[in-house]
């Protein structure tokens, strides 16, 4: 979207194997060769590499959606999350300070609201008791952003994303997994009874929100989330109809780190940025199913 607007964009990614690299390369290949796009295979935890990039280019803004995703993996390797999601953000903020970049957007998460958040959840809800190292690492990043705003007058927008999905989405997320399992006739591994709910948000809406967030707001934390809540059981039923196959469901124990429900109150993003999610869930699911079925020859082998 930024390239379509004529912006110069540098993409930074280490292309690690936290999830299947083939999916990351697929995304990258759609951008390589486009006018205005530059790519640096570097790690945000490598300060010297980032400092060199900031020295070579004049950046007007940084949109940081880099980081290690996922609630459950953070229970196995919390140090990785601290190093990348918290330490890497300090590196980028320090580069902004040194090189005079005055706009910083930080991706955060709805997981930060913890166990007893009001429903739907607005930004004033407590984020002081995260339930997993993943959410704690994002809380640390938010605090760092505020410190750099206060000390160095960097304009900061923090977006708390609510369950993003869409074509080329993360293969460890429920929608990708469910589509693959149903399409390939494999059992769905469902934690809990399926009555847990989510407010899913289509990737295009998230991207538009990030671009709107480039305007100056001072320091603000905003939710970006879908406007439709659905149970996991109902989600599976929708996908069954779209794919044309019945799901085989295997129930597993509830994972303690998982939240039972999330739904964003987006009043603040509407007011400050005039942002609204536009893609209805049925439409977004259809686009995602079609993408999978069209690329099924290789997507069925993606590690999930």
Number of C-alpha atoms within 10 A of each C-alpha: 10 13 13 9 7 10 12 16 16 15 15 18 16 12 17 12 9 11 17 17 13 16 19 17 11 11 13 15 11 9 15 13 11 11 13 15 15 14 14 13 12 16 19 25 20 14 18 13 14 21 18 11 17 18 12 9 11 12 18 13 18 19 18 19 14 17 23 19 17 18 18 16 16 21 14 10 12 16 13 18 24 21 16 22 28 23 20 23 24 20 19 22 24 18 20 23 17 12 15 16 19 19 24 25 23 22 19 26 19 23 26 23 25 20 17 12 17 15 12 14 17 18 18 11 14 16 18 11 14 19 19 21 23 28 26 24 26 27 23 16 24 21 12 17 23 20 14 19 21 14 9 15 15 23 23 28 27 25 25 22 20 23 22 20 23 20 19 16 17 20 19 15 14 19 24 21 18 23 24 25 18 21 22 13 13 13 15 20 16 17 15 15 13 16 13 16 18 22 20 26 28 26 19 18 18 22 13 15 23 23 14 15 25 19 15 15 14 13 17 18 20 25 25 32 29 27 19 14 18 17 16 20 15 13 20 21 14 16 22 17 11 16 17 11 14 14 22 13 16 12 14 12 10 14 12 10 18 16 19 17 18 24 27 27 20 21 16 17 21 16 10 14 17 11 20 19 20 13 16 14 21 13 11 20 23 17 14 21 22 15 15 20 15 11 10 16 9 11 18 17 11 14 13 14
